[in-house]
């Protein structure tokens, strides 16, 4: 048995989702852009999926566009808004996912776009007063990009409040909602925002499929040139199985959301308590031990008296536990976490992100605590 505690990196595919996708790998293979019956069956599956997602998010299907995932959706929102509306200034934070951060850095370097990073408090929360001061003084067209829940520490930003400020000062607002999509009920009738995004594999859907919501007050330039797919916004034959799968996954996520939130919060609370009892000097990074201010699926901890993060993860892996040192997207690089660095977390401690899903059990946590105790008592890596 292996214990999987890396659900912020990716979640297992739901069997019902797989079943919904199978007919589109086999008998329903037509090109959705063909006018014959084979094509029309597939076209109708795509449009039904779009409608399903739009209904769940309380918006119109004309505002949902399928993409290859979170990274592409974030890139699309930022690059195409800059291009279309001649944005001269971006406001963001230094703890965004690299899909946003690297895009902004490249826009600054190559396109001379001004970038301001909003102050964070000690726990890594956005200072909304600084944001408002920036918004009052901005000149030209500006864009705010602030994530909903941080993928490493789980900190939640009140995007409704940020959205209201952006509206007041007539500034575009994009939020990377990859970690909250499917775990938090987004209501786009109420939320004043221009762009939010989703990625299938973060809520038990397939990998390589995502979507972007574009508020229909905006008409941004197409992202991928080619055919007229996705109403001219993204050329290329659609990832049909992915589209059917992501819609099914979101439907399941919404139908079980309250129950899963309750169960996963219980698991998280249990792990916090067990860790504190077992390792009295343990710290929690960001606000990840707060059940209100951090996403219930993420717990980022800092173990004392420990030299090498990678070795700790390696020992956990040997003990059949999969966890992570931070964002999965940086796991191939030698660099540490940019989020923990900004928060001045001591890199000499063992900083591990545990992340949960509807499949995580109390037994998984007990097993993990037992193995952590074994690893630390042996001090193999000192
Ligand atoms: N944004 C956040 C906050 C994420 O956690 C991730 C994935 O780790 C992404 C963007 C990228 O999503 P995708 O893997 O679908 O490209």
Boltz pocket constraint, residues with backbone or C-beta under 6 A from the ligand:
constraints:
  - pocket:
      binder: B
      contacts: [[A, 8], [A, 9], [A, 68], [A, 69], [A, 70], [A, 71], [A, 72], [A, 74], [A, 97], [A, 99], [A, 147], [A, 149], [A, 150], [A, 151], [A, 176], [A, 178], [A, 179], [A, 198], [A, 199], [A, 200], [A, 208], [A, 209], [A, 210], [A, 327], [A, 328], [A, 329]]
      max_distance: 6.0
